[in-house]
Amino acid sequence: MTEQALLIELGTEELPTRTVDELAQAFAGGIVEGLNKRGFNLDANSAQVYCSPRRLAVLLPAVAAAQPDQTIERRGPAAAAAFAADGTPSKALSGFAASCSTTVEQLQKLETDKGAWYVFRSEQPGQPLAALLPEVIAEALKNLPVPKPMRWGDHDYAFVRPVHWLVIVHGSEVIAADILGLSSGRDSRGHRFHHNKTVPIASAHSWLADLRAAHVLADPAERRERIRAEVARAAQETGGQAQLSDSLLDEIANLTEWPVAIACAFDEDFLRVPQEALIMTMETNQKFVSVLDDNGRLTRHFIGVANIDSLAPAEIRKGYERVIRPRFADARFFYDEDLKSPLIDQLESLKTVTYQQSLGSVWDKVIRVAELTRTIANRVGVDAAQATRAAALAKCDLMSRMVGEFPELQGVMGRYYAAANGEPADVARAVDEFYRPRFAGDGIASGKVGQVLAIAERIDTLCGIFAVGMKPSGNKDPFALRRAALGLARTLIESGLALELPPLLQEALAQLPEAAFVAGLPKSKDGKPPLLDAGARRQEIAAELFEFVLDRLRGYYADAGIAGDRFEAVRALNPADLGDFDARIRAVDAFARLPEAEALAAANKRIANILRQAQAGAATAGVDSALLAAGAEAQLHQSLLGVQAAAEPLIHGRDYVALLRQLARLRAPVDAFFTDVMVMADDAAVRANRLQLLTQLRQLFLHVADISVLQPAN
């Protein structure tokens, strides 16, 4: 059957910018799914998804004019109950045949592993695409992710925005359909200003070109490329460099159908306001693009992207410059007002802000974090006075006017205010950097004071929220604890600070009010307050939190290209210092690539099984060389002694890479031992001595990881 391209376009009022791409993908997916349910067997990856502020569209390159012929199968009664004892058809079988408009003789028997059944099969001609498509489109639109559909006029139907036209073209032929009060045709619409009239679509394949001629770039990828090029051109006019993020690009692309960039400028006096605040108001409120100089400093220029190729661009420029002025004036006012009092003066006002009902106010949290910060700073040799000061200031900018307007600037504004108040540079930087990593791919705090504060802040958050019983569940994580745990783990690893996590968790939990632990307990049936053993509860939560943090590391190492078996090999030992954990896993990853690794991993697995079955404990005495048989057994012992001597300084120095290279030398004697020696000898003394030899070998590897869990290379 001949296949032709199918185009479906739904024209609307301007769609919400943040939902356009999602709606377009869902619409195309719904169309493909609906057609495939009806036997068209389309490749979902072949669907070409298009959208603009005023349209959702999908182009399917090859769709048949009708669905394939359908085989209809209806199952009737079981064969065992289909006939009476005299061989006549049962009422059930006769009734089934009649319902299928056939005779008992024309029914077929279906053999299954659960018995035999009578079935009716018939061939039904495939229905035309034109007959099926209206229902497919209606289903796709109904299943779109539209949380609050709107109604318009006196219609009963609803959609995300009012709809105005519907194009359905198969090849060059229109398919008739009535959807959301629209009758389909071949007339699309051009640009609202450049071509405010219908655009006849000659064929599905000509649709993009037809709209392009009407000043509409319906391909979102093409529209984004044009915006990049236009913004770069406008930035070149100013002599600066445009800062166009992917998120801002997406918003501009979903606001325009024919984007044209216009270079603008604002009063230079506004540049005394922190540039992050100016950039935030430009991007958030106006969708303007900031322009930086070669040193990354904001210039007085910015770029607006119009949805029109104007004959008077200077007038648009004046409009853009006029609307940005009051926004910047507000930002300047907030900044000037915030500077009238020192940042630390806001600390007391944090008492009025509830952090969590059972955990107290934000002020209470600051006090806990400051104490934990002091403890950590003293432990790692960081200036404890500066770290504690940074902790006291860290949340104060939440009460500032600027952060009240732009919550995304918390930390950033704290740094500016702290610096303006004469705080030490390391303290001011820490007030901002302790939030890092803020997002995937972001680095950790660069300064030691910020790193210590970042660790303390995240530990307090994790301990407090786990204590009150609000840990993440499924896809629910309202306090972003998974992100906090990964940020904590990354900071502990990447900072190089030697800290054991379990004791820190215990210390943080010890600072929490008892009400937090009561809140986290399950409610009793009689309504009485549950009995609380605070000490046991702290131990339980600390262990749970340590595992929670380790679980976040699995994805961290997977992103670094380190296989899961390497992670499990180290996790089996649960190193308390995550920096040490990192050193071990990278050493194991390097070891696993050695030619000796697979054999030694298999040997370790065999040794672990032997020792477990023999219930052999830790090595408590040396190996008796007098009980060793000459040959492979004695050779393994000598090799082990040599490696142990070389390994001692490497173990103390945590040089795990070099240690595993030393252990790789044991491959040949270990292979020979298992080839020539019977471990479970009849002589009890010989057997015990051999188990002791294997125990020492096993424990030497366990100074790094349990390599018995390493998987063979593919």
N, C-alpha and C positions, 0 to 999 in steps of 0.2 A: 504494500500500500504506500502511495506517495506521501512523504513527510515534508512539511513546510514549517517555516518559522511562525511562532504564535506570539503576538504582543498583546499585553493587557495593561492599560494605563487608567488610573483613577485620578481625576483632577479635583483638587480641594482648595479651600481657603488655606492661608499660610499655616503650616503645621508647627507644633512646638519643636524648637531647634534641637533639643536634647533627645528627642524621640524619633527623629526622621529616619536615621540609619537603622535603628532597631525595628521600626515598623516596616521598612522596606524589606529587610531580611526575612521577617516573619511572614509578610505577605507572599513573597516569592516561595518560601518554604511551604506555606499552606497550599499554594497552587500546585506545586510539584507533588506534594503528598496526596492531594485530592485526586489528581490525574493518575497517579500510580495505584491508588486504591481501586481505581476503575480499569486497571490493566494496561496503562499506556507505557509502563516500564521506562520512565525517563531517568536520565542520570542527573541527580540533584546538583552535581558540580557544574553541569552545563548551563544552569539557569543564570542569566545575566540580570543582575539586580540594579535597578535605576531609581533615582529619587531626586527631588528638588524640594524647595519649600512649598511648592504647590502641587506636587504629584508623587504618586507611588506607582512603580511600573516594574514589570518583569518581561523579559524576552527569552523564550525557549526556542533554541535554534531548529529543532526538528520534532514536530508533533504530527502524528497521523491524523487523518480526517475522521477516523472512527476507531473505537476500541476493538481489540481482537475479539473474535467469536468466543463466547463464554460457555464453558462446560458446567452445567448445573447438576449438582448431585444432592439428592435428598435421601437420608437414611430412614428406613422403616423399621419394622419389628425384627427381633432376633430370629435367626433361622430355627432355633430350638423351639420357639413358640409359634412358628408360622403356619403349621399344619396340624389338623386334628389327627387322632389315631387312625381314622379311616382314610387319611390322605387328602382330605378336602381342605382348602385354604381356611385359615382362621378368620374371624371377623376383623381382627386387627390387620391382617395382611390384605384382605379384600378391601377394607376401608382405606388403607394406605394407597393401594393401586388406584382406587376411584378418585382419591384426592389429587392424584397425579395425572388424571385423565388417561389412564392406560389400563392394561390388563395384568393379571398376576403373571402370566407367561412372559410378558415383556420386561419384568423386573429382573435385576441382576443380583448375584450374591457376592458380597464383599467379605473376604476372609481377613481377620485381624488377629493379633495375639491375644485378644480378649474374647474371641469367638467369631461366629459368622453372622452377617446381617443382610437383609434384603435392602437394596438401594435402587433408586430410580435416577438414571442419567439421561440428560438431553443436551443437545447443542443449541445455543441461543445466539443468533447473530449479534455482533457487536453494535452498540448504539453509536450514532454519529457524535463527533466531538461537539457540534453545535447544540445537541440536545443535553449534553452532560455539563457543559462549561458553566452555565448560570448557577447551578447548584454548587459546583466546585468553588467558584468565586465567592458565593455567599458564605460557604463554610470557612474559607480562608479569612474573610473579613470578620466573621463572628469570633474567630479564635485569636485575633490580633491582641497584643498586650496593651489594651486601652483601659486604664483603671477607672477613668471618669468620662465616659462618652457623653457628648452633648447632643441636644435636640435643637432643631431650628424650624421656624415656620409652624405649621399645624400638622407636621408629619409624625408618624408613630415610630419611625426608625431613628437610630442614633449612630453617631460616629465621632471620631476624635475632633473633627472639624466639618463644617458643611461641605457637601460635595457638589461639583458643578458639571463635570463631563466624564464620560466613560468611553474609552476606545478599546475595541476588541477586534483585532485583525489577524486572520490566519492566512499566511501568504499575502495575497492582495485582497482577499475577500473579508467582508465584515461578518462577524458572528453576532446575531441578535441576542440581546439579553436585557432584562430589566432588573437593575440593582440599585438599592437605596433611592428609589424614585427616578433613576436615570435610565434612559434607553440608550443602548450602545450605538456607536457609529464609528466613523473614521476621522471625526473632527476633534483635534486636540486644541490647545490654546498656546499662544506665544507669550513673550515677555509682557508683563503687565503694562509697561510704558513704551517699550520699543516696538511692540507688535501686539497691540491689544485687540486681537481678533482671532478667529479660528485659523487653525493650521491643518489643512487636509493631509492625512497620512496615506501616501500611495501604497505602501506595503510595510510589513513588519520590519524588514531590513532597512527601509528608508527612514524610519521614525527618528533616529538620532540626528541624522542629517537634516531632516525636515524641521526639527525643533531648533537645531543650531542656526539654521537660516532665519529663524524667528527670534534670535537672541536668547535662546534657552540652552544652557549646557546641562542636559539631563543626566549625563554620566558623572556621578560624584567624584570619581577619580580624576577625570578631566577638569572638573571644576576646581578641585584642590590644587592641581598643578598650575592652573591659570592664576589662582590666588597667590601661590608661592612666587610665581614669575612677576606678577603685578606688584606685590609687596617688595620684592627685591629691587624692581625698577624704581619704585618710589623712594626706597631707602637710599639708593645710589644718588638720587637727587639731593638728599640731605647730607651726604658724605658720611653717614653712619651705617650701622648694621641692625637690621630688624630682628626683634626677638619674638618669633612666631612659634608658639608651642603647638603641639599636636591637638591639644584640647581646644585651644582658641581657633585653630585652623578648621576643626570640625564644626564649631559653632558658626563661623563666618560662612563656611560652605553651605550650611543649612539655613542661612539667612538670604543668600543671593542666588540668582540664576544666571546673571551676567556680571561677574565681579570686576570692578575697576578700582584700583588703589589710588588714593589721593594723599600726598604728603602735606602735613599740617604742622603747626607750631603753637606753643603756649608761652606764657610769660616766664622769663627766666627766674624770677623770684621764687616760683614754686619749687625750684630744684633744691631749696634748703630743707624741704620735707624729705624724709627717708624715701629713697627711690622705690623700695618694695611697696610702700603705701600708694605711691602714684601709679605704679604699674598695675597694682591690684585694682584700683578704681578704674583705670583705663580698660582693663580686660574684662572685669566683672560687670561693670555698669554700662560700658559703651561699646565693647567688642573692638576696641582700638588696639593697634599694634605699637608697642614701644620701640624706640630707636636708641641704641647704645653706641658709645664711642669705642675705640680700639681697646680701651682698658676696662670695658664692661660697665662704665658709668652711664647713667641715663642722660640723654641730651634733651634739649627743649623741643625736639621734633617727635612727632608720632604719625601714624598712618591710619587713616580710615578707609574702609573698603565699601564702596557704594554699590548698589544693585542697578547701576545705570551708567551708560557711557554718555555723560552730560556734555552739552554744548557750552555750558558755563561752569566748569569745575571749580572756578574761584568762589562761586556762590556756595557750593557744597562745602568747600574748605572753610569758609566763614561760619557755616552752620556747625560743622564739627568743632571748630575752635570755640564757638560760643557755648556749646553744650558741655565741653570739658571744663570750662572755667569755674562754674559753681561747684562741680565735683571736687576739683583741686582746692578750691577755697575751703570747702568743708574739711578736707584732709589737713590742710594747713591749720585750721582752727583747732581740730582735735589734737594735733601735735603740739601746738603752742600751749593749749590748756593743760595737757598732760605734763609738760615740762615745768609747770608752775610749782609743783611739789615733788620732792624726791620719791623715787620708785618705792623705797622701803616704807614710806608712809602708807602705802596701800595694804601692807601686811595685815594690819589690825582688821581692815574691812573684810578680809577673807573669812572671818568668823561668821559672817552673815550668809555665807554661801555654803549650802549643804553639798558635801561630796557624795556621801551615801548614808542613808538613815542610820545604820548600825555602826558606821565608821566615822561619823562625825562630820565636821565642816572641812572645807579646803584648808583652813588654818591648821586643823588637827593633822591633816595629811602632811602639810609642810613641816610641822614639828617632827613627825616621825621620820620623814625623809632626811631632814637635816641631821638628826642623830645617827641614822644609818650611814649617811654620807661621811660624817666625822669618823665613824668606826672604820669604814672602808679606806678612807684617805690615810689614816694612821697605819693601816695594815700594809698599804702599798707604797708608802713614802711620798704621798702627795700632800701639799700644804693644806692641813686640815682647817685652818682658819678661813682660807679662801674658799675651800669646798663648801664649808658650812654657810658662809655668806652667800654664795651662789644659790644654795638650796633655799635660803630665806627669801631671796629675790625672785626665784624661778617662776612663781605663780602670780606675782604682784601685777604684772601687766594685764592679767585677765580683768582687772578692775579699771583699766585705762579706757579712755573714750575711743582711741583708735582701734583697739582690739574689740571693743564692743560693737564697732561698725564692721570690722573685718576680722572675724575670729581666726581666719587662716594666718594672720600675722602674729599670733601669740608666739612668744620667744623672740621673734625678729624685733618687735618693738621693745621688748624687755632689754635686748642688747643695746639698742640706741639710747634708751632712757638711762640704763646703768652707766654707759660710757659718758653721757652728758652729766651725770651726777658725780663723776670722778671716781667711779669704782675701778679697781685694777683691771687691766685688759683681759687677763685670764678669767676673771669673774664675769665680766660683761659678755665675753664670748660663750662661756658655759651656759649662761641664762638662755641663750638661743640654741646652742648646739646639743644640749641634753635631750632635745626632742628627736635628734637624728638616731637611726635612720627613720625619716618621715614616710618613705614610700619604697617600693621595690626598686632596687638599684641604687638607692641613696647610700652614701657612706656613713660611717659612724662619726661621733664627735672627734674633732681633730686634736683638741687639747686634753690633757690628763684630768684637769678639774671637771671639764664637761663629761668625760668618760665616767668618772667616779659618780657624778650626779646622775647620769643616765642609768647607771646600774642600780643605784639606790632607788630612784623613782620607779623603775619598772618592777623591782622586787617588791616594793611596798604595794603597788597596784595589784600585782599577781596574788600576793599573800592576802590582802584585804578582800578582794572579790572572791577568791576561792573560799576564804573563811566564812563569808556570809552565804555560801552555797549558790553563787551565781556564775559558776564556771561555764565555759562554752558548751553548747549542746547542738549537735547536728550543724546546720548552717547558721545558727544563732550565736552571735558573739557581740553583744551590745557594748561591751567595754573594750573591744579589740584586744582581747588577751592573747590571742594567737600571734598577732603582730608584735605585742609587747614582749612575749616570750622569745620570739625570733630576734627582736632588737636587742634584748638582754644577752642572748647567746652570742650574737655577732659581736657585741661590744666586749664581752669577756674574752672572746677568741682573738679578735682583730686588734684590740688595744695592747695586747701583750702583758696585761696586768695579771699577776699570779694570784688568783683568788679561788678558794673552794666554795662552790655554790651552796651545798647543803647547810653549812653553818650560818651563812648569810640569811638563808630562808628561815632558819630557826630564830635568829636574832630579830628579823623583821616581824615574825609571828608573835614574838614575846612582847612587842610594843603595842599590839592591837588590843582594843578594849574587849572585855569578856563578852559584851553584848554582841560582838561580831560572831563569835563562835556559837553562841546560843542561836542566833539568827540562822546559822548554817545547818543546824540540826533538824532532822525531820520532826514534824509536829506529832505529839503523842495523841492517842485516840481519845483520852479522857479530857483533853484540853489543858492539862497541867504542863508547866514548863518542863522541858526535857532535862534529864540529869546530864551534867556537863563535867567531863574530866578534861580540863583545859590542856594539861600536859600531853595526854594521849592524843587529843585532837590536833595539837600542834605537830606532833610527830607524824600523824597520819597525813596532814595537809602538806607538810614539808616533803615527804616521800612522793606524794602524788604530784606536787609541783615540779620536783626534779625530773620525774618521768615526762611530764608535760613539756618541759623545756627541751629535753632530749628528743622528744618526738618531732619538734619543730626543726631539729637539725637534719633530719632525714632528707627533707626537701632542699635544705641549704646545700648539702653535699651533692645531692643529685644534680642541682643546677651547676655545680662546679665540675660535673663529669665524673664523680666518684661513685662507683657502683654500690648498691645496697648491701652486698655481702661484706664489703670493707667496713661499712658503718656498723653492721651487726657484730663483727669481730671485735670492735672496740667497745661497743655498748655492752657486751657481755661482761666487761670489767667495771663499767660505770665509773670512770674516772671523775672525781669530784671537781677537779679543775678543768674547765672547758678548754682552756688554752692547751693543757696537756692532752685532752681528748683530741684536739685538732692535730697536734704533733704526731700522736699515735696513728690516727686514721690516714694521714698523708704518708707516713712511713709504711703502713700496711698496703696502701695503694701502690707505692713504689715496689714493695716486696712482691706483690701479686703479679707483677709484670716480669719477674725473674724466671728463668727456666726451671729453677729448683722449687718454685713456690707450690706447684700443683702436687708434687710428690710429698712435700713436707706437710701440706695441709691435709692430705689423705692420711699420712702417718699420724698426725696429731689427732685426727678423728678416731683412728684405730686405737691410739693410746688412751684417749679419753674413755672409749667404750670398755677397754680392758680394765682400766682402773676403777670405773664405775661398777662393773660386774664383780670385780674382786674386792670392792668396798675398801680400796686402798686410800688412806688419808694423805695428808701433807707429808712431805719428806721430813723425817725427824732425826735421821742419822745418816751417816755417809754410807756409800756403797762398799761392801767388803770385797776387796779385790781378790782375796783368796778363794772366793766362791765363784769367780768369773771363769767361764770356759774360754780357752784360747781361741783366737780367731775373731769372728765378728763381734762377739759380746765384749771382749777385752778392748777391741779397737774402738767401739762406740764409747766405752768408758773413758779411754784416753782422749778421744776427740772431744768429748763433753767437758773434761777437765780443762783442756786447752781453751775451749770457747768460753767457759765460765770465767777463767782468768781474764780473758780479753774483754768480756762483757761487763765486768764489775764497774769500771769507770764510766762506761757508756750508759749503764743503768742510772748511776748517780747523776750523770750529766744530762739525762733524758735525750740522749742522741739515739733515737729509735731507728733512724734510717741505718746508721752504722751498725747498731745492734742486730738488726734483722739481716744485714749482709753477713755478719759473723755467723749467725744461726744458719744461714743458707749453706755454709760449709759442711753442715751435718747431714746433708742429703745422702751422700754415698754410704757413710757408716750406718745411718738409720735404715736404708734400703737393705743393706747386707744383713743387719741384725734381724729384720723381720723375715728374711729369706732363710737364714741358717739357724735361728734360735727359737726354741719353744718357750714362750714366756711362762706358761702355766705348767712348769715342771712338776714331776711327782714329788721330788724332794722339797719339803716345805721351806727349808732355809734358802735353797737356790731360788725357789719361786718368789719368796719375799724379797730377796736381793735384787732380782730382775725387776720386780714391781717398783722397788726403790729407785732403780736406775731410770725407769720410765717416768717415775714421778718427778725426779730432778729435771729430766729433759722437758717434760710438760711445763713445769713451773718456770723454766728458763724462758720459754716462748710466752708464757702468761705475764712476763714483765712488760710486754708490749700489748698483746691482744690475744684473743682466742682464735688462732688462724684455722682451727678445725672447721669453722663455719664458711671458709672461703669456698666458692664454687669453682668447678673446673672451667677452664677457658673453652669457649665454643669453637 
